[in-house]
Amino acid sequence: MNDIVLQEVEDFISDIQSVNPEHAELIELVRDLFTEVNEELSQGIKYGGLVFFQQGVLVGGIFPYKKHMSIEFSNGADFSDPYSALEGKGKQRRHLKIYTDEDIDSKKALYYIQQAVAE
């Protein structure tokens, strides 16, 4: 990640931290999951959230809302969803609503992130 993009990401997280520390913590936890699955993902700020690219293709992102966070998956409609955790009705995009750090585990975020960045 180049220095300018890294600074944008850090500024974004810092801004969230100043307004809602719990959301900043959730963003960091989910960010860690994305990079744990594939450390070569590119990161950036787009559409009001932290997004992840694999070989230049947007695969997902983390978006803060007033009362929750949303983990968005660009091709989530194609995912296996045995836990029925994915939400959304668009052609391709699906998301997980995250209210607390427990939701990250209970909604199996890692399972869906692994599908998002599967090679």
KALINQUI-V410474 format. One record per residue. N is the residue number from 0. RES is the residue in one letter. PSI is psi in degrees with one decimal (999 if undefined). Layout:
# KALINQUI-V410474
{{N,RES,PSI} {N,RES,PSI}}
This chain:
# KALINQUI-V410474
{{0,M,130.8} {1,N,162.9} {2,D,-36.7} {3,I,-46.6} {4,V,-43.0} {5,L,-42.5} {6,Q,-39.0} {7,E,-42.7} {8,V,-46.2} {9,E,-39.9} {10,D,-41.2} {11,F,-48.9} {12,I,-39.6} {13,S,-41.9} {14,D,-44.2} {15,I,-41.8} {16,Q,-40.9} {17,S,-25.6} {18,V,-41.4} {19,N,88.8} {20,P,-33.0} {21,E,-40.0} {22,H,-40.1} {23,A,-40.7} {24,E,-42.1} {25,L,-41.5} {26,I,-45.2} {27,E,-41.2} {28,L,-44.8} {29,V,-38.6} {30,R,-43.5} {31,D,-37.4} {32,L,-45.7} {33,F,-47.1} {34,T,-26.3} {35,E,-39.0} {36,V,-39.2} {37,N,101.7} {38,E,-7.8} {39,E,2.9} {40,L,142.5} {41,S,148.3} {42,Q,155.9} {43,G,175.7} {44,I,120.8} {45,K,148.9} {46,Y,26.3} {47,G,14.6} {48,G,177.5} {49,L,119.3} {50,V,158.3} {51,F,135.5} {52,F,140.9} {53,Q,114.9} {54,Q,43.7} {55,G,-2.6} {56,V,128.9} {57,L,121.2} {58,V,-23.0} {59,G,-177.8} {60,G,173.8} {61,I,124.9} {62,F,125.2} {63,P,138.2} {64,Y,175.4} {65,K,-45.9} {66,K,-2.5} {67,H,173.7} {68,M,155.5} {69,S,127.4} {70,I,112.6} {71,E,143.0} {72,F,120.8} {73,S,-38.4} {74,N,33.8} {75,G,-25.0} {76,A,-22.0} {77,D,-4.8} {78,F,151.4} {79,S,132.1} {80,D,62.0} {81,P,-17.8} {82,Y,-3.2} {83,S,41.4} {84,A,-23.0} {85,L,141.4} {86,E,160.7} {87,G,151.8} {88,K,6.7} {89,G,175.7} {90,K,-43.4} {91,Q,-40.2} {92,R,139.7} {93,R,162.3} {94,H,162.1} {95,L,130.5} {96,K,128.2} {97,I,119.7} {98,Y,-33.8} {99,T,168.5} {100,D,-26.4} {101,E,-31.3} {102,D,-29.4} {103,I,-42.6} {104,D,-47.0} {105,S,-29.0} {106,K,8.9} {107,K,44.6} {108,A,-41.6} {109,L,-40.8} {110,Y,-44.9} {111,Y,-35.9} {112,I,-40.1} {113,Q,-37.6} {114,Q,-36.3} {115,A,-34.5} {116,V,16.7} {117,A,139.6} {118,E,999}}
